[in-house]
Each structure stands twice: as structure tokens, then as C-alpha cells.
């Protein structure tokens, strides 16, 4: 997900965050006890999440012989729940497989970005400067990811982005030190969906997406291939992040009278749209197709019958029958008593990616460029998300599923695979050079001629 | 724009107004007598919603949830009034800062207790689904929210204008010192009113949980913002003002999002700014 916080909420949220910082700093007894003396003072403000044996808000003792991985994930703030999923997935891999790779210990050091670009950048700086990490993995939000990626690229620090999906990071504005193992571009999956929906015989689509970069890119992917395959986009609605009441948009959709609707939403907006869709009785009237985030497991956990039967496109399908997926899903369920979201699956897969790359360089990550080359060369024949490898731009070629929400025997909702599209790249079937000559998807450019 | 579309948006606006009135009425009641701008009202709403949600998940009974959420938050309000607000009575800035502090604490506590995932209140079958209004179908729950708001509004109006309690409260709004001099325990009245205002916030939180869903740190702030616009428009402390303000904000929200989506927030705040310039006391407020 590449959400950003609505501008009007930033100030109150910042104050909230400040209040939280104080609360966390005050409520972490003994946080300073094991910290190196020279760092104890400046750590007082850091609400880090307890990761393995790292107490809250402190820089752990660093094993000089270990490979240190800085993990950036928000565990406070509005996206804290998904940030926790990221950590859960990442930790599960090392718990299962042991943290020793090629004779070296992999030490993960988590820092909380709080979902804020400047906090994220500060924490990244600290991981690099004070802790001396060998690479950074994460974060969650696109604005945080962009801030971290640009600065760390300047400092020649390897940055791996399994979640941040801003299209241009592996398209028109590639950074040498930034790769997306187990990652994606926002429009990578929706390209598949647009063509699929057109091939099902739907002709008139309305799109409703969040009015910011992730929404524009997700929607652009759908609109581009849907219209190329002969469909017509009759109306595009852009709702602000944090839309409280979807009834107005429902009315507009009904008025436009489409035969299919595509929607990208994140977080609470997903829950509200799905709720509104059902309460206004559209479930049986107009087919709704979602992007990855609309019906991600992180939201399905808190949805009810209204979500059953809804279809979406996605690169992780927790109900996929493949053994690699089900082993991961069951292990995650045992460990955390919930089904994994794509945040968890991508971080789990990224952990394996890192392990294989470290193996390939025989545990020597001192040469950052050589390590990144090893990351580029990793080929996962199978993973919870299916086979994966990076294209020459640093973004995975991966399987994408059309998914449908069903209820499991244990009562939980999950996505099952309806159809799998293999080896999907970020440019879909377009020629990369021609594709890159077009501007990045935006509200103005949706790939509709 | 077809007639159906206009009618549909009218219903959307009015049902949203219903929720807004439930939130704003408690807010404006407290302000009217106590002159406290209770910025923890959004936090009360959020806590009410979560308690309601927990009760629904445990018992499946939405009415029990509404009762439990409302009462629990009413008690929370009493605790806040007696243990915190009473100490800074009459000092405006400390009062407001105190309520902000409580608002943040409530937001963080809900995050700690119920987690950061957005939640939605499941509704029983007889409340979900839609009613046939002749030429369009409309969600039953939203219709009920509108009716509930009207019923609460009428009950509040009767309470304030026909009962002794209402008379005391109205007299208190006009002249607090006089009321105290007449031998009425104004402290008790304050606490009682705070209980009642918080109770309404808790009830609206349960309704809002089914209407809009719950997100800690977001739902509370957004609803507080809407409530502030409503009461500033209608006049701080005025119940009829809260009703009119709710309807105006609800309708503007519905039609502006449809007609000028880029300006949805501008159209919400512009009328408030105009009212503040031309009639600082609000449409139905009285000059202080």
C-alpha cells in the first residue's frame, strides 16, 4: 500500500504522534538499561517496536560480525496495524529458517517510521549512522519510501522496497541503490484486471479511486488496458483519502449506469466502500472489481458477509492452493492467530530474497553494489506469492491472481484464486520503451486515448 | 441530473445530518450551560463506538450495544468532569487544553485496546438491506438513523422546554450565578449535563460505527471537525441551531461531493466562514 495521510489531518496527527512519543518514552521502564551509554540520551524519543530481543526505543548492541538489516515499518500512527503485519511476516521467516546465512548471523533492527516521511528519514539515518546497518528494508507508505529511497541512494546504501509501489521508482525515475524484491508497481496488477474485465464482455466501466498517486496509478493501469481492449470508461470518480460517507459516490455510480465498476481503496476507505456497496444493494446489481488493497486480508479480517463474493486482482492470494502458499499461511496462522495480509507475505518473501542474495555473495555484503547485483539475480522458483524474479528495472515479474472472497470453514474470510496470470511484468504487454515514453499515470493521464 | 438523483442525494444528506445531529447535540448542550468546548467529544464518540462494537461481537444485540456504549461513555464523562474539569472550572484555556489532552489519550487508548485496523459494525438482517421508497431503494439503516435523530431532537426539545430540569438548565445558560443563589446545586447540574452530553456522544458513536466504521485517530477527529462546523454554523449552545446546522452540513456534503468534487471541503467550510463573518454567534446562537 502506498497511502499518504490527508493534509488536513497532518497537524492533529502530528500532535497525537507527539503525545504518543511522550507516552511511549515515559512508559518504557528500563529502556535505557541495556543501551550503550553514549546513545541512551538520544533514544528517549524513539518508540521502536520490540523486535526479537530489542526492547522498546533503543539501539541494540550490535554484533560486529553479523549482517545488520534495518527494517523500517510504522508501528504507531494510522497505518500501525499493517506495519505490524510487515514485521510479523519478516520475523516469521527468520524464526522458521534460523537467522544464520552463509555462516553469518542476520540481525534485524526495527525502527518505527510512524507513517511519516521526516520521521522515517530520521530513523533511516540513525540506522545507517548509529547502528551501521548494511541495508534497509521497508517501509510501508509511498511518501516515506520516496524520502528514504532518495536520500539513501545518495548515500549509496542498498534499499529494498517490498511494499512501496510508486510506479516511477522502477520506471522513469530509477535509483541505482533501490530495488523491489517481492515488491510491485501500483499499476502492475490492475493492467491485468482491465483486460480481463473487458474480455468478460463488460463495455461500460466507472472507476472510483483515491485521489492521490497510488489511486491514480492503480486506476490508470485498469483504464489503460480496459480501453485498449475495447471497453469504455464512462466516468472516473476520485474520492479523497478518508472519505467518511460513500453514499454520494454510490448515487453517481448509479446515475452513470455502468455495467462494471473498478475501485482502488485503502484502509478504512475500503471498509466503508464495501459496506456502502452492500447496504445500497449494489452487490447483486453491478459487478465490482477491486485492486490489491481493496480486499486485502488486513481489511477482510474486520469485514463481514458484505464482502463475500467480491472479486479483486492481487499478487498475493492467501487462499491459493499451492503448497508454498498454504504452508506459509498455516504457519502464520499458528504464530499470530490471523491470516497473513500482503504486507506480511511480501516481507516474508523479501526476507527469503535477502537470505538467498547473502548466500550468493558468501555472506560478504561489504560491497553494496555486488550485493545488489546478487539481489537482482535471485530467482525464486516458488514462494507464498508464487515464482518471482526481477526485471532489468528492478521490479519483480510475478504471478497475479484474480481473487474472490469466500468464508473458510473456521469462519474467517479469505481470498481464493479464480484465475492465475503467470509472469506478469510491470509493463504488461506493452513495449517497455514505448510505455516509458508515456507520462506516469496521474489524474490527467489515465492511458485512455 | 435526474429527479431520482436529486432525491437520492437529499436522503444521503439528511441521513448523514441525522448522525451529525446526534454528535453535535451533546456537544452543544455541554457548551450551552458550561461554556466548555469539549474537544474530547470525538474521543467519546470513538470509545462509544468501540464499546458498542465489542458488545455486538459478544452478544449480537445491537440495542444492548447502543445502551452499553451510551451508558459507559456517560460514566466516562462524569469521571472526566468530576476529576479533571472541575479543577479548572471557569478558566477557558486550561479547560480547552484539558479536553484536547483527554481526546488524545482516548485516541491512543482505543488504539492500544482495539488495534489500528479499521472496523465496521455488523448489523442484524432486519437493519441492513434496503427499504423500497416507491421509485428507489434506500438502506434501511440510514432511514432509521434519520428517524432516530428526529426522535432524539424532539425528546431533547421537550426535556428542555417542558421539564423542571430543562428550566434549570435554561436558566443556567442565562445566569449561572443567579441559579446558584437560588439554592440549586449547580455542580450537580453540571455533572448531570456532562453525563447526558457524553451519553449522546457514546450513542452516536455506536450509530457511527455502523454508519461510517471506526478508525482510531481518524474517526474521532473527523467527526469532531464536522460537529464543530455544525455547531458554529447553527450557534454554539443552541439545540435548534445544531439541528439546522446538521441539515445544512449534511446536504452540502452530499451535493458538493457530487457536483463539485474538487471543492468538497471548500464548500463545507465556506458557509461556516461566511456565517462567522456576518453572524459570529451562529444562525440561531445568541450574542454572549
Interface residues (C-beta under 8 A of the other chain):
Chain A: X8 X9 X12 X13 X15 X16 X19 X20 X23 X77 X78 X79 X80 X81 X82 X84 X237 X238 X239 X240 X242 X244 X245 X247 X248 X249 X251 X252 X254 X255 X267 X268 X270 X271 X272 X275 X278 X279 X280 X281 X298 X299 X301 X302 X303 X304
Chain B: X1 X2 X4 X5 X8 X9 X12 X15 X16 X101 X104 X105 X107 X108 X111 X115 X116 X117 X118 X119 X120 X122 X128 X129 X130 X137 X138 X139 X141 X142 X211 X212 X213 X215 X217 X218 X219 X221 X222 X226 X253 X254 X255 X257 X258 X261 X264 X265
